[in-house]
Structures are given as C-alpha cells and as structure tokens.
C-alpha cells in the first residue's frame, strides 16, 4: 500500500462547506472527496501518478521479451 503524505491545506470556509456537502452526498469524507477530485484531475490532464517502484519491478518481470 502506498504511503500517504500529510500537509496543511488552507481554503476559505465557503469552499470547504461546498466540498463537505458534496462529500456527504457521495458518502465520502472531506479528505476522501479531495483525494478523489485530485486523482480525477490528474487523470483528465494526463498527469497520472507515477507507479510505485515495486509495481514497476513486477511489471518488468512479467513482461514478455
């Protein structure tokens, strides 16, 4: 499992309340909603997260030559 990085995010109260409501509507926590939004934006802009080193090694081992 990937380790998670913690950081402080400062946003205005109205934005937080909008995200909080959206998260509740989709049965997510605010943190989960923000992670989902960020992942979605990365995929849409083709800036996907890099794969973990362990995954890359297993892909190379299983790749036919």
Z-matrix of the N, CA and C atoms (Angstrom, degrees):
N
C 1 1.448
C 2 1.521 1 109.18
N 3 1.291 2 116.15 1 140.58
C 4 1.458 3 121.49 2 -179.17
C 5 1.523 4 110.36 3 -70.83
N 6 1.318 5 115.37 4 142.54
C 7 1.455 6 118.68 5 174.90
C 8 1.523 7 108.14 6 -78.47
N 9 1.309 8 115.49 7 152.24
C 10 1.465 9 119.97 8 -178.36
C 11 1.514 10 109.81 9 -110.09
N 12 1.302 11 115.49 10 140.86
C 13 1.463 12 123.68 11 179.43
C 14 1.523 13 108.77 12 -95.99
N 15 1.304 14 116.93 13 130.10
C 16 1.461 15 122.00 14 176.67
C 17 1.519 16 109.84 15 -96.10
N 18 1.326 17 116.25 16 143.14
C 19 1.459 18 120.60 17 176.05
C 20 1.520 19 108.79 18 -157.23
N 21 1.311 20 115.74 19 163.26
C 22 1.458 21 121.72 20 -179.53
C 23 1.526 22 108.50 21 -91.40
N 24 1.321 23 115.34 22 135.44
C 25 1.460 24 120.70 23 176.83
C 26 1.517 25 107.80 24 -124.33
N 27 1.304 26 116.26 25 124.48
C 28 1.464 27 120.92 26 178.63
C 29 1.513 28 108.87 27 -106.88
N 30 1.323 29 116.38 28 118.81
C 31 1.462 30 121.74 29 176.33
C 32 1.518 31 108.46 30 -135.33
N 33 1.313 32 115.23 31 156.57
C 34 1.461 33 118.15 32 -178.59
C 35 1.538 34 110.28 33 -70.12
N 36 1.305 35 115.11 34 159.05
C 37 1.461 36 122.00 35 -173.66
C 38 1.531 37 112.24 36 -61.32
N 39 1.323 38 117.77 37 -39.84
C 40 1.465 39 120.68 38 -179.10
C 41 1.533 40 111.12 39 -63.91
N 42 1.326 41 116.76 40 -40.94
C 43 1.461 42 120.63 41 178.10
C 44 1.521 43 110.06 42 -64.76
N 45 1.322 44 116.51 43 -43.21
C 46 1.465 45 120.42 44 179.18
C 47 1.525 46 110.86 45 -60.74
N 48 1.319 47 116.73 46 -45.09
C 49 1.464 48 120.51 47 -179.67
C 50 1.527 49 111.30 48 -62.72
N 51 1.332 50 117.50 49 -38.92
C 52 1.467 51 121.14 50 178.04
C 53 1.530 52 110.38 51 -64.49
N 54 1.330 53 117.28 52 -43.40
C 55 1.468 54 121.20 53 178.57
C 56 1.524 55 110.22 54 -66.90
N 57 1.314 56 116.26 55 -39.96
C 58 1.467 57 121.28 56 179.12
C 59 1.537 58 110.99 57 -60.41
N 60 1.325 59 116.49 58 -44.15
C 61 1.466 60 120.46 59 179.22
C 62 1.521 61 110.66 60 -66.19
N 63 1.335 62 116.89 61 -44.39
C 64 1.450 63 121.44 62 179.01
C 65 1.527 64 110.16 63 -59.99
N 66 1.321 65 116.37 64 -44.10
C 67 1.464 66 121.13 65 178.80
C 68 1.528 67 110.69 66 -60.56
N 69 1.314 68 116.73 67 -45.04
C 70 1.467 69 120.64 68 179.57
C 71 1.528 70 110.90 69 -62.60
N 72 1.317 71 116.82 70 -39.90
C 73 1.465 72 121.15 71 178.70
C 74 1.529 73 111.79 72 -61.67
N 75 1.323 74 117.07 73 -29.10
C 76 1.465 75 121.95 74 -178.36
C 77 1.524 76 112.21 75 -106.09
N 78 1.339 77 116.86 76 13.36
C 79 1.464 78 123.48 77 176.93
C 80 1.528 79 112.02 78 57.36
N 81 1.332 80 115.60 79 42.86
C 82 1.458 81 122.15 80 175.83
C 83 1.518 82 109.49 81 -122.19
N 84 1.318 83 115.61 82 161.55
C 85 1.462 84 120.41 83 169.82
C 86 1.527 85 107.40 84 -78.61
N 87 1.311 86 116.71 85 166.02
C 88 1.472 87 119.91 86 176.16
C 89 1.524 88 109.02 87 -61.09
N 90 1.323 89 116.89 88 -43.31
C 91 1.462 90 120.40 89 178.78
C 92 1.532 91 110.79 90 -60.40
N 93 1.321 92 116.66 91 -45.47
C 94 1.460 93 120.92 92 178.68
C 95 1.517 94 111.77 93 -61.96
N 96 1.331 95 116.58 94 -38.59
C 97 1.461 96 120.64 95 178.98
C 98 1.526 97 110.48 96 -65.71
N 99 1.322 98 116.87 97 -43.27
C 100 1.466 99 120.16 98 178.70
C 101 1.521 100 111.06 99 -63.85
N 102 1.334 101 117.77 100 -41.27
C 103 1.469 102 120.58 101 176.83
C 104 1.529 103 110.38 102 -61.13
N 105 1.330 104 116.81 103 -43.52
C 106 1.461 105 121.51 104 179.77
C 107 1.533 106 110.72 105 -62.25
N 108 1.342 107 116.02 106 -44.74
C 109 1.467 108 120.31 107 179.51
C 110 1.529 109 112.00 108 -61.94
N 111 1.314 110 115.61 109 -43.13
C 112 1.469 111 119.98 110 -179.49
C 113 1.525 112 110.28 111 -66.18
N 114 1.335 113 117.53 112 -45.69
C 115 1.471 114 120.71 113 178.16
C 116 1.526 115 111.05 114 -59.67
N 117 1.329 116 116.59 115 -43.11
C 118 1.469 117 121.53 116 179.85
C 119 1.530 118 110.32 117 -62.13
N 120 1.314 119 116.85 118 -45.69
C 121 1.468 120 120.98 119 179.78
C 122 1.530 121 111.01 120 -63.15
N 123 1.331 122 117.43 121 -41.36
C 124 1.464 123 120.53 122 178.22
C 125 1.526 124 111.24 123 -60.81
N 126 1.328 125 116.57 124 -43.82
C 127 1.467 126 120.57 125 179.67
C 128 1.528 127 111.26 126 -66.56
N 129 1.328 128 117.34 127 -44.02
C 130 1.458 129 121.14 128 -179.10
C 131 1.519 130 112.49 129 -61.86
N 132 1.323 131 116.48 130 -32.19
C 133 1.463 132 120.97 131 -178.29
C 134 1.525 133 111.84 132 -100.50
N 135 1.330 134 115.02 133 14.49
C 136 1.467 135 122.85 134 178.34
C 137 1.522 136 112.47 135 51.86
N 138 1.297 137 114.38 136 44.57
C 139 1.460 138 120.85 137 176.11
C 140 1.519 139 108.05 138 -124.06
N 141 1.336 140 114.43 139 48.15
C 142 1.463 141 120.89 140 -177.07
C 143 1.515 142 111.05 141 -55.48
N 144 1.311 143 113.84 142 155.10
C 145 1.450 144 119.86 143 177.99
C 146 1.525 145 109.67 144 -64.94
N 147 1.327 146 117.66 145 142.06
C 148 1.469 147 119.15 146 176.46
C 149 1.527 148 109.44 147 -67.18
N 150 1.328 149 116.41 148 147.28
C 151 1.455 150 120.26 149 178.63
C 152 1.514 151 109.70 150 -72.38
N 153 1.328 152 114.73 151 154.23
C 154 1.459 153 119.01 152 177.71
C 155 1.524 154 110.04 153 -69.86
N 156 1.320 155 116.41 154 153.48
C 157 1.461 156 121.49 155 -178.40
C 158 1.522 157 111.59 156 -57.89
N 159 1.332 158 118.15 157 -40.65
C 160 1.461 159 121.04 158 -178.60
C 161 1.524 160 110.61 159 -63.71
N 162 1.335 161 117.85 160 -36.74
C 163 1.458 162 121.00 161 177.99
C 164 1.514 163 110.82 162 -68.05
N 165 1.317 164 117.47 163 -39.05
C 166 1.464 165 120.95 164 179.92
C 167 1.522 166 110.92 165 -64.18
N 168 1.334 167 117.31 166 -40.28
C 169 1.456 168 121.05 167 179.33
C 170 1.518 169 111.01 168 -63.26
N 171 1.337 170 117.27 169 -44.00
C 172 1.461 171 120.00 170 -178.83
C 173 1.528 172 110.77 171 -68.45
N 174 1.316 173 118.18 172 -33.40
C 175 1.459 174 121.15 173 178.32
C 176 1.536 175 109.33 174 -66.95
N 177 1.331 176 117.33 175 -43.58
C 178 1.452 177 121.16 176 -179.95
C 179 1.527 178 110.96 177 -64.73
N 180 1.347 179 117.74 178 -37.69
C 181 1.456 180 121.22 179 179.87
C 182 1.518 181 111.31 180 -67.35
N 183 1.332 182 117.32 181 -37.57
C 184 1.454 183 121.94 182 -176.22
C 185 1.526 184 113.32 183 -87.70
N 186 1.324 185 116.83 184 -5.88
C 187 1.461 186 121.08 185 -177.41
C 188 1.530 187 109.23 186 -77.82
N 189 1.365 188 116.62 187 126.57
C 190 1.461 189 118.80 188 178.34
C 191 1.524 190 111.38 189 -68.21
N 192 1.335 191 116.72 190 141.46
C 193 1.472 192 121.20 191 179.33
C 194 1.487 193 112.35 192 -89.36
